[in-house]
């Protein structure tokens, strides 16, 4: 498969081969072997064949996230738009990792709308949208695709910078129902302080968070085996001062399922300590039966969780699994020591 550093059109030669997909799957199953090798979570930019603007390349399992999340966003906006508080204060949408607005599935070569465009296309529009990304090129591409609209703001900045968060926060009504989508490409891209800021700033807040459980496990294991005992990347994401303590059943013989279960339990506890209900969880597996991403719907109200669960019921697709409540923390009986 051809690769270079120049942003260009995607060609048939660029479609991920079965060998490359197999190598990625092997890396996800053996995190200790790839902790210093290829970036399984990296995404490169291409030029869209449809409009000539930037498009973000993603792996097939990442492309699933957009569809799953968009269903939930559409349901929330449709169900809440006629409620009295929405009429009075609005329903607003914020995304801190918006990207250029379109995705390219590198496994198939097919382009699809990204989460910003899907959020803008919901049946009942949000009263206001705020899109943010660290990359000015992504913001420029998204602006070109969306155009200038009174109900949309776009700002460039670091999602973990307090000054930038203050700027984004001023664009939103603190009394509105705010739906915030946090979709970091890697654990290092999202700090717990950002989640805490949003939880404190907005009383009526629903969060949709991509928790990259496989990547977090790799980050914890890699740091520990390299001598790290402080928070590191994983600790800043999880709000844990010593995340190697999450390696279960022990740091000497960590088990993949048990460690991911410990990561889930700790993160859920952090959210619930900020006044949220037990999160609803949908898991995207890569490869089959191996948790890669957890998509969390986090709400202070049962109504929000009910809407999410009805929109995204127990999936039929074997590539996706449902984990709710304590079920999401249980380890299975597989011998998957890492």
ZINOR-V798829 format. One record per run of one state. SS is the DSSP state (H for helix, E for strand, C for the rest). FROM is the first residue (numbers start at 1). TO is the last residue. If there is no record, write none. Layout:
SS | FROM | TO
SS | FROM | TO
This chain:
C | 1 | 8
E | 9 | 9
C | 10 | 11
H | 12 | 14
C | 15 | 17
H | 18 | 29
C | 30 | 30
H | 31 | 34
C | 35 | 44
E | 45 | 47
C | 48 | 53
E | 54 | 58
C | 59 | 59
H | 60 | 80
C | 81 | 83
H | 84 | 89
C | 90 | 90
E | 91 | 95
C | 96 | 101
E | 102 | 105
C | 106 | 109
E | 110 | 113
C | 114 | 114
H | 115 | 120
C | 121 | 127
E | 128 | 133
C | 134 | 135
H | 136 | 146
C | 147 | 151
E | 152 | 156
C | 157 | 161
H | 162 | 169
C | 170 | 176
E | 177 | 182
C | 183 | 186
H | 187 | 189
C | 190 | 191
H | 192 | 201
C | 202 | 204
E | 205 | 211
C | 212 | 212
H | 213 | 225
C | 226 | 231
H | 232 | 238
C | 239 | 242
H | 243 | 246
C | 247 | 254
E | 255 | 255
H | 256 | 272
C | 273 | 279
E | 280 | 285
C | 286 | 290
E | 291 | 299
C | 300 | 301
H | 302 | 311
C | 312 | 319
E | 320 | 324
H | 325 | 329
C | 330 | 336
E | 337 | 337
C | 338 | 338
